[in-house]
């Protein structure tokens, strides 16, 4: 059976939830802007891996109907304190809704999905999106899976590997991957991949 989560990574976030959620971190304003530009006003958005809730707070401020979730119960509680609303505890493999969302926001979370499990998780997200729905997901780039200095698992994908994980191109009416250099909780300069894709409206 394919493993869909990494226990050591979840344990890290359980232990570090307060520090991780409470650190000085701006919402991803630029990326949220690109994502929001493809959505209707008041769109229903699922956030996966919301962490401290900064991005959900920004999307709520923009008038979207946001459902924040995280796979870590401890981080979900931290996000609830920031947002003042319920935050669901949701593992990627437990996403089972059908055509329920106009958008799915997955900043720096699917990068923890074990490589063999990622295509199936993206399938679940595709199913949960409405026709024409938008997915944003970001990943740390690399050539082989591994752990960082904090012990967290990362799938470390190349652009080609990331594109392959999204499956048949006919499922997506638009598919963009951008690269840049950024940081993270470990404060190590990192090459990032940003995927912004739109689900095809065709059946």
C-alpha positions, 0 to 999 in steps of 0.5 A: 500500500502506498504511504500517503503521509510521513509520520516524522513530518507530522510529529515535527509540526505537532511539536513546533506548532506554536513557533511555526504558526506564530513566526513573522510570515507575510501572506503570499500576496503575489501568488494569492493575487494571481490565483484570485484573478482566475476566480469569481467573486466570493469563490469557495476555496479549500486551503490545504495545509493552512499552517498558521492561517496567514493565507486564509486570512488574506483570502477571507479579506478579499471576500472569498468563502474559505475553508481552511484545513491542515493535516496537523491538529496542533496547527489547525488549533493555532490557525483557529486562534488567528482566524477566529473560525473553525479550521478542519483537520484534513489529511490529503488522502481524506479529501473526498468531495466532488465538484465542491470548490472553485479553488484549492490553495495548497501553498508549501504542503503537497511538497510533504506528500510521498512521491508515489502518493502525489498523483493520487492526491492531485486526482482527489483535488481535481475531483474536488474542483468544479469545472473551471476550478483553479489549483495553486500548489508550491513545491521545493524543487530538486531531483530526489526525495529527502529530508531537510535539516529539521527532519521533515520529508520533502518530495523535491520534484523537478519541473518535469516530474511535477508536470507528470504528477498532474496527469493527462494534460486534457484534464487541465485547460491551463497549466503553468509552472513558475520557478523562483528562489525563496526561503522557508521555516529552516531559513535556507535559500530554496528553489521553488516551483509554483503550479497554477492550473485550471481544471478543464470544463469539458466532461 
